[in-house]
Amino acid sequence: MSPNPVRSTTAVEVRYAETDQMGVVHHANYLVWFELARTRLCTLSGFHYHQIEDLGYHLMVTACQVEYRRGAHYGETLEIDAWLADLASRRLRFAYEVRRGVEVLATGLTEHVWVEAASGRLCRTPEPLREPFARLATPSVDALS
């Protein structure tokens, strides 16, 4: 896998509902933010997630991991980076970084497998999606400049 895959950055303003009584973001919200960033990254492949579903496939989550370093608070604007950290024939691993400015607040990973929607069976990366997702794992000329 390339050391510099395509990255997607999504800005999120922390909403009051995402915090606890102390105004600190509840840990489960990081996974929601990962999903926002991952969905945007999929769009950079040329396929919005609903188009992947229209082709008859799902990306089923098989594992997730979050490492918390610092708390985020109500009203702050955060940036969530997502990139394709590993691409195998049936599995993908996305990596994430949550930042407040240059300060890293959390990092994480989610692992997914391709599933045929009609049968619910595990499958290889669908043919129309192989090249677009491979491009996500490799830096483009624009991404390097």
C-alpha positions as CSV (number, residue, x, y, z in Angstrom):
1,M,0.0,0.0,0.0
2,S,1.2,3.5,-0.8
3,P,2.6,5.5,2.1
4,N,0.6,8.6,0.8
5,P,-2.9,7.5,-0.1
6,V,-5.6,10.0,-1.1
7,R,-7.0,11.7,2.0
8,S,-10.4,13.2,2.6
9,T,-10.8,15.8,5.2
10,T,-14.2,16.5,6.7
11,A,-14.9,19.4,9.1
12,V,-17.3,18.8,12.0
13,E,-18.5,21.4,14.5
14,V,-19.2,19.6,17.8
15,R,-22.8,19.8,18.6
16,Y,-24.1,20.0,22.2
17,A,-26.0,16.7,21.8
18,E,-22.6,15.0,21.1
19,T,-21.2,15.9,24.5
20,D,-21.6,14.8,28.1
21,Q,-22.5,17.0,31.1
22,M,-18.9,18.2,31.2
23,G,-19.1,19.4,27.5
24,V,-16.7,16.7,26.4
25,V,-17.5,14.6,23.3
26,H,-18.9,11.2,24.1
27,H,-16.6,8.5,22.7
28,A,-19.2,6.9,20.4
29,N,-19.4,10.0,18.3
30,Y,-15.9,9.5,16.9
31,L,-17.2,6.4,15.0
32,V,-20.0,8.6,13.5
33,W,-17.4,11.1,12.4
34,F,-15.3,8.3,10.9
35,E,-18.3,7.3,8.9
36,L,-18.8,10.9,7.6
37,A,-15.2,11.0,6.5
38,R,-15.2,7.5,5.0
39,T,-18.3,8.3,3.0
40,R,-16.7,11.4,1.6
41,L,-13.6,9.4,0.8
42,C,-15.7,6.9,-1.1
43,T,-17.1,9.8,-3.1
44,L,-13.6,10.7,-4.2
45,S,-13.4,7.3,-5.8
46,G,-16.1,8.4,-8.2
47,F,-18.8,6.4,-6.4
48,H,-21.1,7.9,-3.7
49,Y,-21.9,5.2,-1.2
50,H,-25.5,5.0,-2.4
51,Q,-24.2,4.2,-5.9
52,I,-22.2,1.3,-4.5
53,E,-25.4,0.0,-3.0
54,D,-27.2,0.6,-6.3
55,L,-24.6,-1.8,-7.8
56,G,-25.7,-4.4,-5.3
57,Y,-22.9,-4.2,-2.7
58,H,-22.3,-3.2,0.8
59,L,-19.2,-2.5,2.8
60,M,-19.8,-4.3,6.1
61,V,-17.9,-3.2,9.1
62,T,-16.0,-6.1,10.7
63,A,-13.8,-4.2,13.2
64,C,-13.3,-0.8,14.6
65,Q,-10.7,0.8,16.8
66,V,-10.3,4.2,18.3
67,E,-7.4,5.6,20.3
68,Y,-8.3,8.7,22.3
69,R,-5.6,11.2,23.1
70,R,-7.4,14.4,24.0
71,G,-11.0,15.4,24.5
72,A,-13.0,17.5,22.1
73,H,-15.6,20.0,23.4
74,Y,-18.9,21.6,22.5
75,G,-18.5,24.3,19.8
76,E,-15.1,23.3,18.6
77,T,-14.5,22.7,14.9
78,L,-12.6,19.5,14.2
79,E,-11.1,18.0,11.1
80,I,-11.5,14.3,10.4
81,D,-9.1,12.8,7.9
82,A,-9.8,9.4,6.3
83,W,-7.7,7.4,4.0
84,L,-7.6,3.8,2.6
85,A,-4.8,2.2,4.7
86,D,-5.1,-1.3,3.2
87,L,-6.8,-2.8,0.2
88,A,-7.1,-6.6,-0.2
89,S,-9.3,-8.6,-2.6
90,R,-12.2,-8.8,-0.1
91,R,-11.2,-6.5,2.7
92,L,-10.5,-2.8,3.2
93,R,-9.1,-1.0,6.1
94,F,-9.7,2.7,6.5
95,A,-7.6,4.9,8.9
96,Y,-8.7,8.1,10.6
97,E,-7.2,11.1,12.4
98,V,-9.3,13.6,14.3
99,R,-7.6,17.0,14.8
100,R,-8.3,20.3,16.4
101,G,-6.0,22.5,14.4
102,V,-2.7,20.7,14.4
103,E,-3.4,18.8,17.6
104,V,-4.3,15.1,17.1
105,L,-7.3,14.2,19.4
106,A,-7.9,10.7,18.2
107,T,-6.8,8.1,15.6
108,G,-8.7,5.0,14.5
109,L,-9.3,2.2,12.1
110,T,-12.3,0.5,10.6
111,E,-12.1,-2.8,8.7
112,H,-14.8,-3.7,6.1
113,V,-15.6,-6.6,3.8
114,W,-17.4,-6.5,0.5
115,V,-20.8,-8.2,0.7
116,E,-23.3,-8.9,-2.1
117,A,-26.5,-7.2,-1.0
118,A,-28.9,-9.8,-2.6
119,S,-27.2,-12.9,-1.0
120,G,-25.5,-11.4,2.0
121,R,-22.4,-13.3,1.1
122,L,-18.8,-12.1,1.3
123,C,-17.4,-11.3,-2.2
124,R,-14.3,-9.9,-3.9
125,T,-14.1,-6.2,-4.6
126,P,-16.7,-5.7,-7.3
127,E,-15.2,-5.3,-10.8
128,P,-16.5,-1.7,-11.4
129,L,-15.0,-0.6,-8.0
130,R,-11.6,-2.2,-8.2
131,E,-9.8,0.5,-10.1
132,P,-11.5,3.5,-8.4
133,F,-10.7,2.1,-4.9
134,A,-7.1,1.2,-6.0
135,R,-6.7,4.9,-7.0
136,L,-7.7,5.9,-3.5
137,A,-4.8,3.9,-2.1
138,T,-2.3,5.5,-4.5
139,P,-1.5,9.2,-4.4
140,S,-2.6,11.2,-7.4
141,V,-0.5,13.9,-9.0
142,D,-2.8,16.5,-7.5
143,A,-2.5,15.0,-4.0
144,L,1.3,15.3,-4.2
145,S,1.3,19.0,-5.1
